[in-house]
Amino acid sequence: MQLPIISAPNNAEPQAAPLADGDARGSYAVISLGCPKNTVDTEQMLGQLHEFGYRLVDNPDGADFVVVNTCGFIDSARQESMGAIDEMLDLKQQGKLRGVIVTGCLAERQRDQLMAARPEIDGMLGVFGRDDIVDVANRFVDGIAEQRTVFRPAPIQALPDNRRLGITPQHFAYLKISEGCDRLCTFCAIPKMRGKHASKPIEQVVAEARRMAESGVRELNVVAQDTTYYGLDLYGQTRLNELLQQLDAIDGLDWIRLMYFYPMYIDDQLLDTIASAKRIVPYIDMPLQHASDSMLRRMSRRVNRADTEVLLKKMRSRIDNLVMRTTFITGFPGETEQDVDQLYEFIETHQFERLGIFTYSLEPDTPAAKLPNPVPADVAEARRARLMQLQQEMAFDWNQQRVGTQADVLIDRPLPDQPGVWIGRTAADAPDIDGLVFVSEQDSPLDQGLMVRSEIVASQGYDLVAVPTEAPR
């Protein structure tokens, strides 16, 4: 399998250069799986290992150890994580790698089963043991067999992320504003892995964002398990509006992107802040999961279709040129064809610019696992395919409508084997999720991290083709 092995540090906090062989306590490689929240945890562990003198290498073959930061969200993610662990254990068995340290959500969720099934694992840390990574690495390198595992309870307050070694391109980063989730959606095991919702204090979040801007980050992607719930645990009321106002005032940032909105605690004041902001882009990611009230009740989502439709219309009316991303689930226990028809109509009515559909994944330790009337996998997949066909038609049509317009494009990387052609994104495109923009150099050379005003000249399915109309900046 193709593993996401981290190759080099980028927008580090603190800024850090790779250690030379003679200066390093040991060498290690990192495989980071899962969501952007997991990416932040990986960066925090990298920063601490670097501070202590460990040298990051981009190939586990020959390294002292490898850190596999796992995802345990759904079955496919667990299978990917297990595949990565097994591939690294195979390298160890061949004598090409000394040790394997497993961290993250799969370790947290299946700690006993994982160590029993893979006793060759040399160290294991749960989600909230991540800041013990240096101790675990030291014990392994020093040949100490005891205390191979570290699992800590979820903290009352979110852990700080101020010792990060960035693994994203230098011009964009993820800002985690809280940890855990108080929602009890019946299909989701995140509260079991990451605990109850815990917000970072506003001043801590803003300080992290300022350091990122000073290190060259132009695009800040705000992430959490439940972004709109931010602050309720610390302040007795949600404080996302105040946080966004302070983030919007940070010099150096160009784009602030909002991810993981839950369709609650979204009021007029918050929408007006987003609409009037200088740096917050009109893009909101708000997973809705379904549009049938019977399904929403079975999922324990605590929202209904009518209220959601009112909210969506209000968001569109108050935020100009809003781009909406959402996700839905097909095949949840008890779902009928009538439920899917309602979802189809809902999607067709609201014309989401960005949309993902997932088939239900049965999670053994969730309430949904006990619900009657399971939907066969082939039926769930057929329903997904029907909805994805609608989504594709809408997305392609929307991209075609963008041809002839102008937009700022943030350049991410060169297009391989195509000299003078670069891959970028508009404000409507979240990194590693949405479509791409292929930009050809004209009078001025382009480079990673530059912003260039461009005209959209063609659409290619989910992607766009553009040419610069101004010099990059």
TILODREN-597177 format. One record per residue (C-alpha): residue in one letter; x, y, z. Coordinates in steps of 0.5 Angstrom, whole numbers, padded with zeros to 4 digits. Each point is the difference from the previous one (the first is absolute). Layout:
residues N
+---+-------+-------+-------+
: r :  east : north :    up :
+---+-------+-------+-------+
: A :     X :     Y :     Z :
...
+---+-------+-------+-------+
end
This chain:
residues 473
+---+-------+-------+-------+
: r :  east : north :    up :
+---+-------+-------+-------+
: M :  0000 :  0000 :  0000 :
: Q :  0002 :  0007 : -0001 :
: L :  0002 :  0003 :  0007 :
: P : -0001 :  0008 :  0001 :
: I :  0007 :  0000 :  0003 :
: I :  0003 :  0007 :  0002 :
: S :  0005 :  0002 : -0004 :
: A :  0003 :  0007 :  0003 :
: P : -0002 :  0005 :  0005 :
: N : -0003 :  0006 : -0002 :
: N : -0004 :  0006 :  0004 :
: A :  0003 : -0002 :  0006 :
: E : -0002 :  0002 :  0007 :
: P :  0006 :  0001 :  0002 :
: Q :  0003 :  0002 : -0006 :
: A :  0005 : -0006 : -0001 :
: A :  0005 : -0003 : -0005 :
: P :  0002 : -0007 : -0001 :
: L :  0005 : -0003 :  0005 :
: A :  0006 : -0003 : -0003 :
: D :  0002 : -0007 :  0001 :
: G :  0005 :  0001 :  0006 :
: D : -0004 :  0005 :  0004 :
: A : -0006 : -0005 :  0000 :
: R : -0002 : -0004 :  0006 :
: G : -0003 : -0005 : -0005 :
: S : -0004 :  0000 : -0007 :
: Y : -0008 : -0001 : -0001 :
: A : -0005 :  0000 : -0005 :
: V : -0007 :  0002 :  0000 :
: I : -0007 : -0002 : -0003 :
: S : -0006 :  0004 :  0001 :
: L : -0007 : -0002 : -0001 :
: G : -0006 :  0002 :  0001 :
: C : -0003 :  0007 :  0001 :
: P :  0003 :  0007 :  0000 :
: K : -0001 :  0000 :  0008 :
: N :  0004 : -0006 :  0000 :
: T :  0005 :  0004 : -0005 :
: V :  0001 :  0005 :  0006 :
: D :  0001 : -0006 :  0005 :
: T :  0006 : -0002 : -0005 :
: E :  0003 :  0007 : -0001 :
: Q :  0000 :  0000 :  0008 :
: M :  0004 : -0006 :  0001 :
: L :  0004 :  0001 : -0006 :
: G :  0002 :  0007 :  0004 :
: Q :  0002 : -0003 :  0006 :
: L :  0004 : -0006 : -0003 :
: H :  0004 :  0005 : -0004 :
: E :  0001 :  0005 :  0007 :
: F :  0003 : -0006 :  0003 :
: G :  0005 : -0002 : -0005 :
: Y : -0004 : -0005 : -0005 :
: R :  0001 :  0000 : -0007 :
: L : -0006 :  0000 : -0005 :
: V :  0002 : -0005 : -0006 :
: D : -0005 : -0001 : -0006 :
: N :  0001 : -0007 : -0001 :
: P : -0001 : -0005 :  0006 :
: D :  0005 : -0005 : -0003 :
: G :  0006 :  0001 :  0004 :
: A : -0003 :  0004 :  0006 :
: D :  0000 : -0001 :  0007 :
: F : -0007 :  0000 :  0001 :
: V : -0007 :  0002 : -0004 :
: V : -0006 :  0004 :  0003 :
: V : -0006 : -0002 : -0003 :
: N : -0006 :  0005 :  0002 :
: T : -0006 : -0004 : -0001 :
: C : -0007 :  0001 : -0002 :
: G : -0006 : -0004 :  0004 :
: F : -0006 :  0004 : -0003 :
: I : -0003 : -0006 : -0005 :
: D :  0001 : -0007 : -0002 :
: S :  0004 :  0003 : -0006 :
: A :  0004 :  0004 :  0004 :
: R :  0002 : -0005 :  0005 :
: Q :  0002 : -0005 : -0006 :
: E :  0005 :  0006 : -0003 :
: S :  0003 :  0001 :  0007 :
: M :  0001 : -0008 :  0001 :
: G :  0003 : -0001 : -0007 :
: A :  0005 :  0006 :  0002 :
: I :  0002 : -0003 :  0006 :
: D :  0000 : -0007 : -0003 :
: E :  0005 :  0003 : -0005 :
: M :  0004 :  0003 :  0005 :
: L :  0001 : -0006 :  0004 :
: D :  0002 : -0004 : -0006 :
: L :  0005 :  0005 : -0001 :
: K :  0002 : -0002 :  0007 :
: Q :  0000 : -0007 : -0001 :
: Q :  0005 :  0001 : -0006 :
: G :  0005 :  0003 :  0004 :
: K : -0001 :  0007 : -0004 :
: L : -0004 :  0004 :  0006 :
: R :  0002 : -0001 :  0008 :
: G : -0007 :  0002 :  0003 :
: V : -0007 :  0002 : -0002 :
: I : -0004 :  0005 :  0005 :
: V : -0008 :  0000 : -0001 :
: T : -0003 :  0007 :  0002 :
: G : -0007 :  0003 : -0001 :
: C : -0007 : -0002 : -0001 :
: L :  0000 : -0008 : -0001 :
: A :  0005 :  0000 :  0005 :
: E : -0005 :  0003 :  0005 :
: R : -0006 : -0004 : -0002 :
: Q :  0003 : -0007 : -0001 :
: R :  0006 :  0001 :  0005 :
: D : -0001 : -0007 :  0003 :
: Q : -0002 : -0004 : -0006 :
: L :  0006 :  0003 : -0004 :
: M :  0006 : -0001 :  0004 :
: A : -0003 : -0007 :  0001 :
: A : -0001 : -0001 : -0007 :
: R :  0007 :  0003 : -0002 :
: P :  0005 : -0001 :  0006 :
: E :  0006 :  0002 : -0004 :
: I : -0003 :  0007 :  0000 :
: D :  0006 :  0004 :  0004 :
: G : -0004 :  0006 :  0003 :
: M : -0007 :  0002 :  0000 :
: L : -0003 :  0007 :  0002 :
: G : -0008 :  0002 :  0000 :
: V : -0002 :  0006 : -0002 :
: F :  0001 :  0004 :  0006 :
: G :  0007 : -0003 :  0001 :
: R :  0003 :  0003 : -0006 :
: D :  0004 :  0005 :  0004 :
: D :  0003 : -0006 :  0003 :
: I :  0003 : -0002 : -0006 :
: V :  0007 :  0002 :  0002 :
: D :  0000 : -0005 :  0006 :
: V : -0002 : -0006 : -0004 :
: A :  0005 :  0002 : -0005 :
: N :  0005 :  0000 :  0005 :
: R : -0001 : -0006 :  0003 :
: F :  0000 : -0004 : -0006 :
: V :  0006 :  0003 : -0003 :
: D :  0003 : -0001 :  0007 :
: G : -0002 : -0008 :  0000 :
: I : -0005 :  0001 :  0006 :
: A : -0006 : -0005 : -0001 :
: E : -0004 :  0003 :  0005 :
: Q : -0006 :  0005 :  0000 :
: R : -0001 : -0001 : -0008 :
: T : -0007 :  0003 :  0000 :
: V : -0002 :  0007 :  0003 :
: F : -0008 :  0001 :  0000 :
: R : -0002 :  0006 :  0004 :
: P : -0007 :  0003 :  0001 :
: A : -0003 :  0005 : -0004 :
: P :  0002 :  0007 :  0003 :
: I : -0005 :  0005 :  0002 :
: Q :  0003 :  0005 : -0004 :
: A :  0003 : -0001 : -0007 :
: L :  0007 : -0002 : -0001 :
: P :  0004 :  0006 : -0003 :
: D :  0003 : -0001 : -0007 :
: N :  0006 :  0005 :  0001 :
: R :  0006 : -0005 : -0001 :
: R : -0002 : -0002 : -0007 :
: L :  0005 : -0001 : -0006 :
: G : -0005 :  0001 : -0006 :
: I : -0001 : -0006 : -0005 :
: T : -0005 :  0004 : -0005 :
: P :  0003 :  0005 : -0005 :
: Q :  0003 :  0006 :  0003 :
: H : -0006 :  0005 : -0002 :
: F : -0006 : -0004 :  0003 :
: A : -0001 : -0003 :  0007 :
: Y : -0005 : -0003 :  0004 :
: L : -0002 :  0004 :  0007 :
: K : -0004 : -0005 :  0005 :
: I : -0004 :  0004 :  0004 :
: S : -0003 : -0006 :  0004 :
: E :  0000 : -0007 :  0002 :
: G : -0005 : -0005 :  0001 :
: C : -0007 :  0000 : -0001 :
: D : -0007 :  0000 :  0004 :
: R : -0004 : -0002 : -0005 :
: L : -0003 : -0007 :  0000 :
: C : -0001 : -0002 : -0007 :
: T : -0002 : -0007 :  0000 :
: F :  0005 : -0002 : -0006 :
: C :  0006 :  0004 :  0003 :
: A :  0005 : -0003 :  0005 :
: I :  0004 :  0007 :  0000 :
: P : -0002 :  0001 :  0007 :
: K :  0003 : -0007 :  0002 :
: M :  0007 :  0002 : -0003 :
: R :  0000 :  0007 :  0001 :
: G : -0004 :  0002 :  0006 :
: K : -0005 :  0005 :  0002 :
: H :  0001 :  0007 : -0003 :
: A :  0005 :  0004 :  0002 :
: S :  0002 :  0007 : -0003 :
: K :  0006 :  0004 :  0000 :
: P :  0000 :  0007 :  0004 :
: I : -0001 :  0005 : -0006 :
: E :  0007 :  0003 :  0002 :
: Q :  0004 : -0006 : -0001 :
: V : -0004 : -0001 : -0007 :
: V :  0002 :  0007 : -0002 :
: A :  0007 : -0001 :  0002 :
: E :  0001 : -0007 : -0004 :
: A : -0003 :  0004 : -0006 :
: R :  0005 :  0006 :  0001 :
: R :  0006 : -0005 :  0000 :
: M : -0003 : -0003 : -0006 :
: A : -0001 :  0006 : -0004 :
: E :  0007 :  0002 :  0002 :
: S :  0003 : -0006 : -0003 :
: G : -0003 :  0001 : -0007 :
: V : -0007 : -0003 :  0001 :
: R : -0005 :  0004 : -0005 :
: E : -0006 : -0005 :  0001 :
: L : -0002 : -0002 :  0007 :
: N : -0005 : -0006 :  0000 :
: V : -0004 :  0000 :  0006 :
: V : -0002 : -0007 :  0003 :
: A : -0003 : -0004 :  0006 :
: Q : -0005 : -0005 :  0001 :
: D : -0005 :  0005 :  0001 :
: T :  0002 :  0007 : -0002 :
: T : -0007 :  0004 :  0001 :
: Y :  0000 : -0003 :  0007 :
: Y :  0007 :  0003 :  0002 :
: G :  0000 :  0004 :  0007 :
: L : -0006 : -0003 :  0003 :
: D :  0004 : -0004 :  0005 :
: L :  0005 :  0005 :  0002 :
: Y : -0004 :  0006 :  0000 :
: G : -0008 : -0002 :  0001 :
: Q : -0001 :  0002 : -0007 :
: T :  0002 : -0001 : -0007 :
: R :  0006 :  0005 : -0002 :
: L :  0001 : -0002 : -0007 :
: N : -0002 :  0007 : -0003 :
: E :  0005 :  0004 :  0005 :
: L :  0006 : -0005 : -0002 :
: L : -0002 :  0001 : -0007 :
: Q :  0001 :  0008 :  0000 :
: Q :  0006 : -0001 :  0004 :
: L :  0003 : -0005 : -0005 :
: D : -0002 :  0005 : -0006 :
: A :  0004 :  0005 :  0003 :
: I :  0007 : -0004 : -0001 :
: D :  0004 :  0004 : -0005 :
: G :  0004 : -0005 : -0005 :
: L : -0006 : -0005 : -0001 :
: D : -0004 :  0000 : -0006 :
: W : -0005 : -0005 :  0000 :
: I : -0004 : -0003 :  0007 :
: R : -0004 : -0006 : -0002 :
: L : -0005 : -0003 :  0005 :
: M : -0001 : -0007 :  0000 :
: Y : -0005 : -0005 :  0004 :
: F : -0005 :  0005 :  0002 :
: Y : -0006 : -0004 :  0003 :
: P : -0007 :  0003 : -0002 :
: M : -0001 :  0003 :  0007 :
: Y :  0002 :  0006 :  0004 :
: I :  0000 :  0004 : -0007 :
: D : -0003 :  0007 :  0001 :
: D :  0000 :  0006 : -0004 :
: Q :  0006 :  0003 :  0004 :
: L :  0004 : -0006 : -0002 :
: L : -0002 :  0001 : -0007 :
: D :  0001 :  0007 : -0001 :
: T :  0007 : -0001 :  0003 :
: I :  0001 : -0005 : -0005 :
: A : -0003 :  0005 : -0006 :
: S :  0004 :  0006 :  0002 :
: A :  0007 : -0003 :  0002 :
: K :  0006 :  0002 : -0004 :
: R :  0003 : -0007 :  0000 :
: I : -0005 : -0005 :  0001 :
: V : -0002 : -0003 : -0006 :
: P : -0007 : -0001 : -0002 :
: Y :  0000 : -0008 :  0001 :
: I : -0003 : -0004 :  0005 :
: D :  0001 : -0007 :  0001 :
: M : -0006 : -0003 :  0004 :
: P : -0002 : -0007 :  0000 :
: L : -0007 : -0002 :  0000 :
: Q :  0000 : -0007 : -0001 :
: H : -0008 : -0001 : -0002 :
: A : -0006 :  0004 : -0002 :
: S : -0005 : -0005 :  0002 :
: D : -0003 :  0002 :  0007 :
: S : -0001 : -0008 :  0002 :
: M :  0008 : -0001 : -0002 :
: L :  0002 :  0006 :  0004 :
: R : -0004 : -0002 :  0006 :
: R :  0003 : -0007 :  0000 :
: M :  0007 :  0003 : -0001 :
: S : -0001 :  0005 :  0006 :
: R :  0002 :  0006 : -0004 :
: R : -0005 :  0004 :  0004 :
: V : -0002 :  0004 : -0006 :
: N : -0005 :  0000 : -0005 :
: R : -0001 :  0001 : -0007 :
: A : -0005 :  0006 :  0000 :
: D :  0005 :  0004 :  0005 :
: T :  0006 : -0002 : -0004 :
: E : -0003 :  0003 : -0006 :
: V : -0002 :  0006 :  0003 :
: L :  0008 :  0001 :  0002 :
: L :  0002 : -0002 : -0007 :
: K : -0004 :  0005 : -0003 :
: K :  0002 :  0005 :  0006 :
: M :  0008 : -0001 : -0002 :
: R : -0001 :  0001 : -0007 :
: S : -0004 :  0006 :  0001 :
: R :  0005 :  0003 :  0005 :
: I :  0007 : -0002 : -0003 :
: D :  0001 :  0002 : -0007 :
: N :  0003 : -0005 : -0005 :
: L :  0000 : -0006 :  0005 :
: V :  0002 : -0006 : -0001 :
: M : -0003 : -0006 :  0004 :
: R :  0004 : -0007 :  0001 :
: T : -0004 : -0005 :  0003 :
: T :  0000 : -0008 :  0001 :
: F : -0006 : -0005 :  0000 :
: I :  0000 : -0007 :  0002 :
: T : -0004 : -0006 : -0003 :
: G : -0002 : -0007 :  0002 :
: F : -0001 :  0002 :  0008 :
: P : -0004 : -0005 :  0003 :
: G : -0008 :  0001 : -0001 :
: E :  0001 :  0004 : -0006 :
: T : -0005 : -0001 : -0006 :
: E : -0001 :  0002 : -0007 :
: Q : -0004 :  0006 :  0002 :
: D :  0005 :  0003 :  0005 :
: V :  0005 :  0000 : -0006 :
: D : -0005 :  0003 : -0005 :
: Q :  0000 :  0006 :  0006 :
: L :  0007 :  0000 :  0000 :
: Y :  0000 :  0001 : -0008 :
: E : -0005 :  0005 :  0000 :
: F :  0004 :  0004 :  0006 :
: I :  0007 :  0000 : -0004 :
: E : -0004 :  0002 : -0007 :
: T : -0003 :  0006 :  0004 :
: H :  0006 :  0002 :  0003 :
: Q :  0005 : -0001 : -0005 :
: F :  0006 : -0001 :  0005 :
: E :  0006 :  0002 : -0004 :
: R :  0004 : -0005 :  0004 :
: L : -0003 : -0007 :  0002 :
: G :  0003 : -0006 :  0002 :
: I : -0004 : -0007 :  0001 :
: F :  0002 : -0006 :  0004 :
: T : -0003 : -0006 :  0002 :
: Y : -0002 : -0002 :  0007 :
: S :  0006 : -0003 :  0004 :
: L : -0002 : -0005 :  0005 :
: E :  0004 :  0002 :  0006 :
: P : -0001 : -0006 :  0006 :
: D :  0001 :  0005 :  0006 :
: T : -0006 :  0005 : -0002 :
: P : -0007 :  0000 :  0001 :
: A : -0002 :  0000 : -0007 :
: A :  0003 : -0007 :  0000 :
: K : -0006 : -0003 :  0004 :
: L : -0005 :  0003 : -0005 :
: P : -0005 : -0004 : -0004 :
: N : -0001 : -0001 : -0007 :
: P :  0007 :  0001 : -0003 :
: V :  0001 :  0002 : -0007 :
: P :  0004 : -0005 : -0005 :
: A :  0007 :  0003 : -0002 :
: D : -0002 : -0001 : -0007 :
: V : -0007 :  0004 :  0001 :
: A :  0004 :  0005 :  0004 :
: E :  0005 :  0001 : -0006 :
: A : -0005 :  0000 : -0005 :
: R : -0003 :  0006 :  0004 :
: R :  0006 :  0004 :  0000 :
: A :  0002 : -0001 : -0007 :
: R : -0007 :  0003 : -0002 :
: L :  0001 :  0006 :  0004 :
: M :  0007 :  0001 : -0002 :
: Q : -0002 :  0000 : -0007 :
: L : -0004 :  0006 :  0002 :
: Q :  0005 :  0003 :  0003 :
: Q :  0005 : -0001 : -0006 :
: E : -0005 :  0004 : -0004 :
: M : -0001 :  0005 :  0005 :
: A :  0008 :  0001 :  0001 :
: F :  0001 :  0000 : -0008 :
: D : -0005 :  0005 : -0001 :
: W :  0002 :  0005 :  0005 :
: N :  0008 : -0001 : -0002 :
: Q : -0003 :  0002 : -0007 :
: Q : -0003 :  0006 :  0002 :
: R :  0006 :  0002 :  0003 :
: V :  0004 :  0000 : -0007 :
: G :  0001 :  0008 : -0002 :
: T :  0000 :  0002 :  0007 :
: Q :  0006 :  0002 :  0004 :
: A :  0003 : -0002 :  0007 :
: D :  0006 :  0000 :  0004 :
: V :  0004 : -0007 :  0000 :
: L :  0004 : -0002 :  0005 :
: I :  0006 : -0004 : -0003 :
: D :  0001 : -0007 :  0004 :
: R :  0005 : -0004 : -0005 :
: P :  0003 : -0001 : -0007 :
: L : -0004 : -0005 : -0004 :
: P :  0005 : -0005 : -0001 :
: D :  0003 : -0001 : -0007 :
: Q : -0003 :  0006 : -0003 :
: P :  0005 :  0006 :  0001 :
: G : -0004 :  0007 :  0001 :
: V : -0006 : -0003 :  0002 :
: W : -0002 :  0000 :  0008 :
: I : -0005 : -0003 :  0004 :
: G : -0004 :  0005 :  0004 :
: R : -0007 :  0001 :  0004 :
: T : -0005 :  0006 :  0000 :
: A : -0003 :  0002 :  0007 :
: A : -0006 : -0005 : -0002 :
: D :  0005 : -0006 :  0001 :
: A :  0002 : -0003 :  0006 :
: P :  0007 : -0003 :  0000 :
: D :  0000 : -0008 : -0002 :
: I : -0007 :  0000 :  0000 :
: D : -0003 :  0004 : -0006 :
: G :  0002 :  0002 : -0007 :
: L :  0006 :  0002 : -0003 :
: V :  0002 :  0006 : -0004 :
: F :  0005 : -0001 : -0006 :
: V :  0004 :  0007 : -0001 :
: S :  0005 :  0001 : -0006 :
: E :  0005 :  0005 :  0001 :
: Q :  0000 :  0006 : -0004 :
: D :  0004 :  0006 :  0001 :
: S :  0002 : -0001 :  0007 :
: P :  0003 : -0006 :  0003 :
: L : -0004 : -0004 :  0005 :
: D :  0002 : -0004 :  0006 :
: Q : -0003 : -0003 :  0006 :
: G : -0004 :  0004 :  0005 :
: L : -0001 :  0006 : -0005 :
: M : -0007 :  0003 : -0001 :
: V : -0002 :  0002 : -0007 :
: R : -0006 :  0003 : -0003 :
: S : -0002 : -0004 : -0006 :
: E : -0005 : -0001 : -0005 :
: I : -0004 : -0007 :  0000 :
: V :  0000 : -0002 : -0007 :
: A : -0002 : -0007 :  0000 :
: S : -0003 : -0005 :  0004 :
: Q :  0002 : -0008 :  0001 :
: G : -0005 : -0003 :  0004 :
: Y :  0001 :  0001 :  0007 :
: D :  0007 :  0004 : -0002 :
: L :  0001 :  0007 : -0003 :
: V :  0005 :  0003 : -0005 :
: A :  0002 :  0007 :  0001 :
: V :  0005 :  0005 : -0003 :
: P :  0003 :  0006 :  0004 :
: T : -0003 :  0007 : -0001 :
: E :  0005 :  0004 :  0005 :
: A :  0007 : -0001 :  0003 :
: P :  0000 : -0005 :  0006 :
: R :  0001 :  0002 :  0007 :
+---+-------+-------+-------+
end
